[in-house]
Amino acid sequence: MARTLTVVFGSGKEFEFTLGDSELSAVTEDAAWRWFDREYAELDCQASSPVGKVLVIDKILNVAKFSGEGRFAGNAEWAQDFARHAGRLLDRDKVRVDVGNAAIGF
């Protein structure tokens, strides 16, 4: 069964990814966490929580936000990696990452 992950920016621009079971099963949960940890650090993202605890949703939203619409549009391989790793961590059939409203919906 295919899953769908959509990343939406405030400009109304949407990026939709279809993820197959084999694509998701090729990524372990630990590998997905490491991918987001690395991207989060490289982008110098700021913790949303005042106590510094960063939840998976915060990491996914901040990596999307700090990467920007341009990276999703201009680097298809990176964007697919984002979707694959986010899809693995969130483990839902349909996910909407709304960067402009800082929300993830299922």
C-alpha atoms as an extended CHARMM CRD file, in Angstrom:
* protein
*
       106  EXT
         1         1  MET       CA              0.0000000000        0.0000000000        0.0000000000  PROA      1               0.0000000000
         2         2  ALA       CA              1.4020000000        3.3750000000       -0.9830000000  PROA      2               0.0000000000
         3         3  ARG       CA              1.5590000000        6.2330000000        1.4790000000  PROA      3               0.0000000000
         4         4  THR       CA              1.4380000000        9.9320000000        0.7010000000  PROA      4               0.0000000000
         5         5  LEU       CA              3.4460000000       12.7170000000        2.3030000000  PROA      5               0.0000000000
         6         6  THR       CA              2.7660000000       16.3060000000        1.2610000000  PROA      6               0.0000000000
         7         7  VAL       CA              4.9320000000       19.2760000000        2.2070000000  PROA      7               0.0000000000
         8         8  VAL       CA              3.1670000000       22.6470000000        1.9690000000  PROA      8               0.0000000000
         9         9  PHE       CA              4.7870000000       26.0620000000        2.1680000000  PROA      9               0.0000000000
        10        10  GLY       CA              3.0420000000       29.3610000000        2.9820000000  PROA      10              0.0000000000
        11        11  SER       CA              3.2320000000       30.3610000000       -0.6730000000  PROA      11              0.0000000000
        12        12  GLY       CA              0.7210000000       27.6410000000       -1.4770000000  PROA      12              0.0000000000
        13        13  LYS       CA              3.3890000000       25.5370000000       -3.1540000000  PROA      13              0.0000000000
        14        14  GLU       CA              2.9440000000       21.8190000000       -2.4210000000  PROA      14              0.0000000000
        15        15  PHE       CA              5.3120000000       18.9120000000       -2.8920000000  PROA      15              0.0000000000
        16        16  GLU       CA              3.6780000000       15.5000000000       -2.8740000000  PROA      16              0.0000000000
        17        17  PHE       CA              5.5590000000       12.2380000000       -2.4400000000  PROA      17              0.0000000000
        18        18  THR       CA              4.2470000000        8.7150000000       -2.8500000000  PROA      18              0.0000000000
        19        19  LEU       CA              6.0940000000        6.1810000000       -0.7270000000  PROA      19              0.0000000000
        20        20  GLY       CA              5.8390000000        2.4550000000       -1.3490000000  PROA      20              0.0000000000
        21        21  ASP       CA              6.1290000000       -0.1690000000        1.3690000000  PROA      21              0.0000000000
        22        22  SER       CA              9.4690000000       -1.3950000000        0.0460000000  PROA      22              0.0000000000
        23        23  GLU       CA             10.8690000000        2.1410000000        0.0500000000  PROA      23              0.0000000000
        24        24  LEU       CA              9.7980000000        2.7010000000        3.6570000000  PROA      24              0.0000000000
        25        25  SER       CA             10.9380000000       -0.7020000000        4.8810000000  PROA      25              0.0000000000
        26        26  ALA       CA             14.4180000000       -0.0220000000        3.4620000000  PROA      26              0.0000000000
        27        27  VAL       CA             14.8620000000        2.6960000000        6.1220000000  PROA      27              0.0000000000
        28        28  THR       CA             15.0950000000        1.7630000000        9.7950000000  PROA      28              0.0000000000
        29        29  GLU       CA             13.6660000000        4.0120000000       12.4620000000  PROA      29              0.0000000000
        30        30  ASP       CA             17.1910000000        4.5990000000       13.8150000000  PROA      30              0.0000000000
        31        31  ALA       CA             18.4350000000        5.5900000000       10.3580000000  PROA      31              0.0000000000
        32        32  ALA       CA             15.5220000000        8.0180000000        9.9760000000  PROA      32              0.0000000000
        33        33  TRP       CA             16.3250000000        9.6110000000       13.3490000000  PROA      33              0.0000000000
        34        34  ARG       CA             20.0060000000        9.9230000000       12.3920000000  PROA      34              0.0000000000
        35        35  TRP       CA             19.0650000000       11.5380000000        9.0650000000  PROA      35              0.0000000000
        36        36  PHE       CA             16.8960000000       14.1680000000       10.7690000000  PROA      36              0.0000000000
        37        37  ASP       CA             19.4680000000       14.7170000000       13.5380000000  PROA      37              0.0000000000
        38        38  ARG       CA             22.1540000000       15.3920000000       10.9210000000  PROA      38              0.0000000000
        39        39  GLU       CA             19.9650000000       17.6900000000        8.8070000000  PROA      39              0.0000000000
        40        40  TYR       CA             18.7390000000       19.5500000000       11.8970000000  PROA      40              0.0000000000
        41        41  ALA       CA             22.3240000000       20.1960000000       13.0330000000  PROA      41              0.0000000000
        42        42  GLU       CA             23.6280000000       21.1190000000        9.5480000000  PROA      42              0.0000000000
        43        43  LEU       CA             20.8040000000       23.6330000000        9.0800000000  PROA      43              0.0000000000
        44        44  ASP       CA             21.4260000000       25.0610000000       12.5620000000  PROA      44              0.0000000000
        45        45  CYS       CA             17.7350000000       24.7440000000       13.4080000000  PROA      45              0.0000000000
        46        46  GLN       CA             16.4860000000       26.2930000000       16.6200000000  PROA      46              0.0000000000
        47        47  ALA       CA             14.5530000000       24.3070000000       19.2100000000  PROA      47              0.0000000000
        48        48  SER       CA             10.8900000000       25.2930000000       19.3910000000  PROA      48              0.0000000000
        49        49  SER       CA             10.6220000000       24.3010000000       23.0270000000  PROA      49              0.0000000000
        50        50  PRO       CA             11.9860000000       26.6700000000       25.6900000000  PROA      50              0.0000000000
        51        51  VAL       CA             13.3820000000       23.6690000000       27.6120000000  PROA      51              0.0000000000
        52        52  GLY       CA             15.3070000000       22.5250000000       24.5550000000  PROA      52              0.0000000000
        53        53  LYS       CA             13.5210000000       19.1870000000       24.0540000000  PROA      53              0.0000000000
        54        54  VAL       CA             12.9710000000       18.5230000000       20.3760000000  PROA      54              0.0000000000
        55        55  LEU       CA             10.1540000000       16.1980000000       19.3290000000  PROA      55              0.0000000000
        56        56  VAL       CA             10.0830000000       14.3310000000       16.0250000000  PROA      56              0.0000000000
        57        57  ILE       CA              7.3870000000       16.6840000000       14.7040000000  PROA      57              0.0000000000
        58        58  ASP       CA              9.5510000000       19.7010000000       15.5860000000  PROA      58              0.0000000000
        59        59  LYS       CA             12.5320000000       18.2020000000       13.7670000000  PROA      59              0.0000000000
        60        60  ILE       CA             10.5270000000       17.4330000000       10.6460000000  PROA      60              0.0000000000
        61        61  LEU       CA              8.9100000000       20.8910000000       10.5670000000  PROA      61              0.0000000000
        62        62  ASN       CA             12.1750000000       22.7240000000       11.2280000000  PROA      62              0.0000000000
        63        63  VAL       CA             14.1840000000       20.7760000000        8.6590000000  PROA      63              0.0000000000
        64        64  ALA       CA             11.4940000000       21.5650000000        6.0770000000  PROA      64              0.0000000000
        65        65  LYS       CA             11.3410000000       25.2200000000        7.1370000000  PROA      65              0.0000000000
        66        66  PHE       CA             15.0900000000       25.8570000000        7.2480000000  PROA      66              0.0000000000
        67        67  SER       CA             15.6500000000       23.9250000000        4.0010000000  PROA      67              0.0000000000
        68        68  GLY       CA             13.0340000000       26.0400000000        2.2950000000  PROA      68              0.0000000000
        69        69  GLU       CA             10.8400000000       25.6510000000       -0.7090000000  PROA      69              0.0000000000
        70        70  GLY       CA             13.8250000000       26.0930000000       -3.0200000000  PROA      70              0.0000000000
        71        71  ARG       CA             15.5740000000       22.9820000000       -1.7650000000  PROA      71              0.0000000000
        72        72  PHE       CA             12.4560000000       20.8700000000       -2.2670000000  PROA      72              0.0000000000
        73        73  ALA       CA             12.0530000000       22.2560000000       -5.7990000000  PROA      73              0.0000000000
        74        74  GLY       CA             15.7220000000       22.1360000000       -6.7590000000  PROA      74              0.0000000000
        75        75  ASN       CA             16.9680000000       18.9050000000       -5.1870000000  PROA      75              0.0000000000
        76        76  ALA       CA             14.5750000000       16.0480000000       -5.9390000000  PROA      76              0.0000000000
        77        77  GLU       CA             16.8620000000       13.4090000000       -4.4080000000  PROA      77              0.0000000000
        78        78  TRP       CA             17.1110000000       15.2920000000       -1.1030000000  PROA      78              0.0000000000
        79        79  ALA       CA             13.3500000000       15.9530000000       -1.0980000000  PROA      79              0.0000000000
        80        80  GLN       CA             12.6170000000       12.2420000000       -1.6210000000  PROA      80              0.0000000000
        81        81  ASP       CA             15.0120000000       11.4180000000        1.2400000000  PROA      81              0.0000000000
        82        82  PHE       CA             13.1460000000       13.9000000000        3.4480000000  PROA      82              0.0000000000
        83        83  ALA       CA              9.8160000000       12.2680000000        2.5700000000  PROA      83              0.0000000000
        84        84  ARG       CA             11.1240000000        8.7300000000        3.0410000000  PROA      84              0.0000000000
        85        85  HSD       CA             12.6400000000        9.4350000000        6.4590000000  PROA      85              0.0000000000
        86        86  ALA       CA              9.6680000000       11.5010000000        7.6620000000  PROA      86              0.0000000000
        87        87  GLY       CA              7.2890000000        8.8260000000        6.4190000000  PROA      87              0.0000000000
        88        88  ARG       CA              9.2050000000        6.1720000000        8.3180000000  PROA      88              0.0000000000
        89        89  LEU       CA              9.1220000000        8.1320000000       11.5880000000  PROA      89              0.0000000000
        90        90  LEU       CA              5.4860000000        9.2160000000       11.3590000000  PROA      90              0.0000000000
        91        91  ASP       CA              4.1890000000        5.8640000000       10.0660000000  PROA      91              0.0000000000
        92        92  ARG       CA              0.8270000000        7.1010000000        8.7370000000  PROA      92              0.0000000000
        93        93  ASP       CA             -0.9520000000        6.5790000000        5.4100000000  PROA      93              0.0000000000
        94        94  LYS       CA             -1.3400000000       10.2990000000        4.6910000000  PROA      94              0.0000000000
        95        95  VAL       CA              0.7930000000       13.0430000000        6.1860000000  PROA      95              0.0000000000
        96        96  ARG       CA              0.6170000000       16.7750000000        5.5330000000  PROA      96              0.0000000000
        97        97  VAL       CA              3.6250000000       18.8250000000        6.6580000000  PROA      97              0.0000000000
        98        98  ASP       CA              2.3390000000       22.4060000000        6.6860000000  PROA      98              0.0000000000
        99        99  VAL       CA              5.4550000000       24.5430000000        7.0620000000  PROA      99              0.0000000000
       100       100  GLY       CA              3.6360000000       27.8850000000        6.9140000000  PROA      100             0.0000000000
       101       101  ASN       CA              1.3180000000       26.9760000000        9.8010000000  PROA      101             0.0000000000
       102       102  ALA       CA              3.9340000000       24.8990000000       11.6850000000  PROA      102             0.0000000000
       103       103  ALA       CA              1.6500000000       21.8700000000       11.7940000000  PROA      103             0.0000000000
       104       104  ILE       CA              1.6500000000       18.2420000000       10.7930000000  PROA      104             0.0000000000
       105       105  GLY       CA             -1.6870000000       16.6280000000       10.0250000000  PROA      105             0.0000000000
       106       106  PHE       CA             -2.6600000000       13.0260000000        9.4380000000  PROA      106             0.0000000000
